């Protein structure tokens, strides 16, 4: 799964945010060994932080959202 842009994060609904929260790989995980690993890792970490902030502000994970989103896939 590819990381969303900041604009996509800002415009996403709660279910989409929950899917990203649950399924995105750890920041930089898809770029191990690449020359730009550190830059990508920092960028993705900032995006994940924004996802976490938005998700928590929307109420975080609930049993209902968990059922909609489904199991963890990484």
N, C-alpha and C positions, 0 to 999 in steps of 0.2 A: 504494500500500500504506500502510495506517495504522499508526502506531507503537503497539506493545503497551503495556500498563500495567506498572508495576513488579512487581506480583503475577504477571502473565503471564510476565514475564521470569524471575522467580525459580522458577517452576514448569515452565518449558519444557524439553523434551528437546533433545539436541544437534542433531538435524536441524532442528527449528524455529528454534533459535538461529542455525544456519548460514543458514537462509533469510532471516531478518531481517538478519543480518550482510551478506549479499550483496545483498539487494534493497531495503532501506529507502532512501528518498531522504535526501539530506543534511538534517541538522536545520534546520527552518524552511523548506525548499524549497517545500512545499505551501502556505505562508502568506505568501508575498512580497506586500508592499503592504497587508497587513491591519494594523489598529491594534494588535493584540496580537502582532505579529511577534517582537519581542525576547523576550517572555515565553515564547512557544511555542518559539522557537529554543533558549533556555536549557533548557527542560524536555526537549525532544527530544534535545539534546546530552547531558544527564545520563542519559537512557534508553539512548542509543547507547553511552555509556561503560560502563554496566552490562552491555549485551549483549556488548560487546568483552571485558570482564573475565570474564564467564561462559564465553564461547566459548573464550578462551585457556586458562582453567582446565580445560576439557573436552578440550583437545588441539588446538584450532584447526582450520584447514582441512587436510584430507588429500585425496588423490586420490579415495578412496572416498566421503567426504562430498560432495566437489564433484560427483561423478557422480550422487549421490542428489538433491542440491539443484537441479542443472541450471544453465543459463546465467544470467548477470546480467540482470535486468529492472528498469529504473528508469523 
